[in-house]
């Protein structure tokens, strides 16, 4: 149970970093 909770938090943090990187890279790409 605790493991699944930690995994969820990790996935959320990774997804957050990914979305931030994407929002920074997309406009820089020339959109």
KEDO-56388 format. One line per field, with one value per residue (C-alpha): x, y, z; residue number from 1. Coordinates in Angstrom, 1 decimal. Layout:
KEDO-56388
px = c(X:...)
py = c(Y:...)
pz = c(Z:...)
i = c(NUM:...)
END
This chain:
KEDO-56388
px = c(0.0:2.7:4.7:1.8:1.5:5.2:5.0:2.0:3.9:6.9:4.8:3.1:6.5:7.9:4.8:5.0:8.7:7.8:4.9:7.2:9.9:7.4:5.9:9.4:10.5:7.3:7.4:11.1:10.7:9.0:5.2)
py = c(0.0:2.5:1.5:2.4:5.7:6.5:5.4:7.7:10.6:9.8:9.6:12.9:14.6:13.1:14.2:17.7:18.0:16.6:19.1:22.0:20.9:20.6:24.0:25.5:23.5:23.9:27.8:27.7:25.2:28.1:27.6)
pz = c(0.0:1.0:-2.1:-4.4:-2.7:-3.2:-6.8:-7.4:-5.9:-8.0:-11.1:-10.3:-9.8:-13.0:-14.9:-13.4:-14.5:-17.9:-18.4:-17.2:-19.6:-22.4:-21.8:-21.9:-25.0:-27.0:-27.3:-27.8:-30.7:-32.6:-32.0)
i = c(1:2:3:4:5:6:7:8:9:10:11:12:13:14:15:16:17:18:19:20:21:22:23:24:25:26:27:28:29:30:31)
END
